[in-house]
Amino acid sequence: MNKNLLEVDWSKIPAPTDDGGAAHLKDTAIPPVSLVATDDTSVTLSSLKGRTVVFAYPRTGEPGKIALVDDWDMIPGARGCTPQTCAFRDLFAELKSAGASYVFGLSTQSNDYQTEMASRLHLPFPVLSDEKLELTRALNLPTMDVAGLTLIKRMALIIDDGRITHVFYPVFPPDRNAGDVLAWLRDNPASS
């Protein structure tokens, strides 16, 4: 059972290694794929002007629900989706003031599942569903297969005017990702 999704001793969780799965992404143009968002809109990342932050994760859990597989915590990079998401929520205002025009979460979970999670966690940004794996396949994002599902490995992308300019991969521990992204944004202001 997922008792508390936010209290994790990261020293007991295996860290993901850089398998090179995201090495091809820097300087890549985002394909014109439209994704449904938790705010009842469709978002086409390739058409957004300015700087966009997209953090991707395998899947968030639900308090009191059984994990997808018994050894979820032992899959490198699997555990930590809710702490990562909450860190982006908590730093949202700072990310915006550091130059992020948009912030999105991204997973292959259904929009219904994500909408419940976004409401429960009081997220100030939409979460995008790539349930059909259209963006994942078009960008050849690094994935893992668990319990018959294809899940995006944890990462964060900085996208400027539809082109990936920076990739955070692998991400560990997950709750530090938003702070790392914020520090990068402050050190690398978008050219206007």
LOTI-226844 format. One record per residue: x, y, z of N, C-alpha, C, CB in turn. Coordinates in steps of 0.05 Angstrom, whole numbers, plus 5000, padded with zeros to 4 digits. Atoms other than C-alpha are relative to their C-alpha. Glycine has a CB too. Layout:
% LOTI-226844
XYZXYZXYZXYZ/...
This chain:
% LOTI-226844
501749765000500050005000501850255000498150005025/498749745000502250714986499050155025499550164974/500949874976501850995056500250314996501749925025/499749715005504751695048501750034975501250145024/498649975025506651874977502250215000498050074979/498049785000510952464999502349945018498750255009/497850064982515152165055501549764990499049965029/498450215011520651765022502850035010499950014969/497150004993527551575047501549924974500749795024/498750055026531251654981502449835001500750274987/497650184998537351285008499249714997501450055027/500950285002533150645006498849944972497949945021/501250035026530750754934502350004979498050234994/497950005020535250564875499850234981500049734984/499949775018537351154833500249914971502450195007/499850075028536451124758502850094989497850144983/497549925013542751144715499450124973501949754997/500349875026543751544652500549794979501950244996/499850215020542251024599500250124972497549825001/499749875026543051534543497350044986501849844982/502649995013535551504529499050284993498149875018/500949735006534852264527502250164986499250145026/497749865012541552434494499350144973502249814995/500749895027538152574426498050245002498749784984/502249804998533053074453500850294998498649965025/499249725000537053714460500050104971502750045013/500349875027535754184400498049874982502750004987/502050125016530053754376497450175000499349715011/502549865002523754084350497849825011499450094970/502350154990517353874386498149954977498650155024/501950055022512653524337497350115007499849694995/502749874995505653824328498049795009499150134974/501850194988502153334374498350145020501549765013/501849874981496053574412499349805022497350094985/500550174976495153294483497850125016502649975016/502149904982489153344528501150065027497749785002/499049904975490353724592497949995022501150294997/501850024977487253704662498350255003501649965025/501849764999484254404651498050014977501750265000/502050035022479754144595500850144974497350095009/499149895026484054434539501749794986501750265005/498050165015488454124486502450174997498949904972/497649855001495654334486501849894978501550015028/498050085020500454314427502650155007499050074970/497649874990507254444457501750134978501849795014/498549895022510354584389499250284992499949824976/501049735008506055204380500150215022497149974991/499849814978507355524448502450194996500149865027/497949815002511356164445501250055028499050274988/498649954975516556314498501149745011498150135021/498750224986519555834549497949835014502150105019/501850204988515855204570501649805016498249864978/498850214984517754734626498049765000500750095029/501650254999515154014619501549805017499449894971/498750214985516753514673498349754996500250085031/501350255005515152794657500649805022500849894972/499750204979514152214704498549754993499050115028/501350255007512051484702497050005006501349765014/502949984993505451534741499850065030498649734994/500549934972502851834805498349785013498750285003/501650194985499851384858497750145013501749855021/502349894985493551474898500349905029497349914988/499850084972493751474975498149775006499450245018/501750224991491150825003499549794978497450105009/500450195021491350464936502649834997499450144973/497850185004495749874920501750094977499049714995/498249915021501950024878499649834975503049975010/500350145025502049814805501249725000501350174978/498750264996506949254821501250005028502249944978/499150024972509448994888502850135004500249715008/497249904997516749204875500350284987502049814989/499949745013515049904847502350175010497450155005/497949844988519750244896502949914992499850005030/497450105006525549804873500750034970500249715008/499549945028524849994799501450274999497449994982/498649745000530250534789498450214985502749964988/501449785012526751184775496949995001500850024972/502950034999519650934788498850175022499249715003/501249874976518351214858500550305000501049875025/499549724995517351954869498450194982502850064996/501549835018512252214819498450225015498149844984/501549804985507952554872501850215013498349865022/498149794989513952884908501050184978502349865014/499149835022516453134840497950204992500849824976/502249835007509653404822499550225020497449844995/500549814979508653744889502250215002499849865027/497849815000515554064884499650214978502749864997/500749805022513554384817497750175008499449854974/502249844989507054604850501150215019497949825014/499149824980510754914908501850224989501549855022/498249805012515755284863498850134976502749864993/501349905025510755474809500450304996497049935001/499749715003510856224823502950084994499150145027/497149945006518556234824500849924972501849855021/499450095028518855834759499050204980498849724995/501149805018514256334726501750265001497050065008/498549764999518256924752502849974989500150115028/497450065011524656584728499949974969501249765013/500150005029522056594657498349784987502649984989/501650215011517555984648497250124993499649765019/502649905008511556214607497849795006499950064969/501950234994508355524617501549795016498949884973/499050244986509354934664497949794997500550075031/501850235003506354254650501249755012499349954970/499250274993506653564680499349834975498649895026/500550185023506652984630500349715009501950064976/499750294995505252244638498249854979499249925029/501650165018501951674599497449915014501549764990/502550064987496251634650497750144986500250085030/502449885013489151784628499550285011497649815004/500849734991486452494632498249985025498650154977/501750034976481152254682501649965025498049774996/498350064977486451974728501650255008502049774994/498449764995490752604721498350225012501450094975/501749794990484853064733499449975029497450014983/500450054972483352734799502550085016499349705005/497549954987490652784819500550305001502449864987/499549715001491253514797498250155020499550114971/501949884981485153694838500849945029497149904995/499250094973487453294899502550155010500449705001/497549874992494353614898500050304996502349884983/500349715004491754314881502150124982500150155028/497949915019496254394821499250264986500649784979/500649745013496755104792500649994970501650225013/499350035028498754824724498649744990503149984996/501250245011495654314676502049764998498850064973/498550245005498053594669499049894973499849795024/500650105026498353314599499949694999502050114979/500150295002496152604582501049924972497149915004/499150135025500052224529499349715001503150044996/501050284997495851604540500349844974497150015008/499750145026496251434465502949994991498350144979/497150015005503951524468500850154974500949714998/499349865025503752004408502550175003497650184992/497649834996508752514436502449825008499450215021/497950184990512751964471501449864976498949795019/498850145023513751584406501250204980497849834985/499049815019514652204362502850115009498150234997/497549904990520352454407501949775008499550185024/498550234990522751754424501050045029502549944981/499349954972522551924498500849745013497650135015/499350254986525751424545497749905016502550055018/502350124987520550944572500849755016497849944980/499750264986519850344618497349864997500850045031/502450165001514849784612499649865027500149794977/500750114974511449594677497149905000500550215023/502750124998505449134686498450054974498550125023/501349975025503849184612499550284991497549865001/500349725007504049944611502750124991498850165024/497649855008509050394575499950275015500150054969/499849764983511150944624502450164992500149925030/497749825006515551554610501950005024499050294994/498049984979521951554650500150305009502849904991/500049734989522652164696502150184987500549985030/498249805013525552774662498750275001500749924971/501249745004524553514652501250124975500550195025/499149885025524953894587499550315002498549894976/500449725004526054634575499750044970502550175011/500749975028522754824510499750304994497349854993/500249725008523855504477498950014972502850145001/501449975026518955674420499949744985501550224984/500550255014517654944405502549834996498850054975/497550165003524954694409501249945027502050154982/498850074974528154314467502750125002500149685003/497349874996533954724494501549885023499650305004/498650134978535554334557498449765010500550205023/501250254990534153634585501149935027500449774980/499150104974534453414657499349705000498550155024/500450295001535452654655502749865006499049914972/502250094983535952224695499550205022500549725011/500749834978532452574752499949845026497250144995/500050134974533952364824501450175020501349724999/502750084992531652484876497950174987499750005031/502149855015525052694844499250265012497649824997/500949764987523253214896501950244996499549955029/498149785004529453614878499950114971502949895005/500149925028527753664803499150284996498249814985/501149735004523654304808502150215008497450045016/497949814991529254654847502350014980501049925027/497850015020534454424795499150164975500749714993/501149865023529954684739500050315005497249914993/500049724993529055344775502850135000498750045028/497249905001536555434785501050034971501949815016/499249985028537655294711498750244986499349744985/501449775012532355794690501350275008497050005008/498849754990535556334734502750044987500249995030/497349985012542456174705500050034970501649765007/500150005029540056144633497450144991500049714989/502449855007534956704620499449964970500350295006/500950035028530956614556500750264984497049944998/499549765017533157074499497350104990501949934976/502649905008527457534483500050114972499150225019/
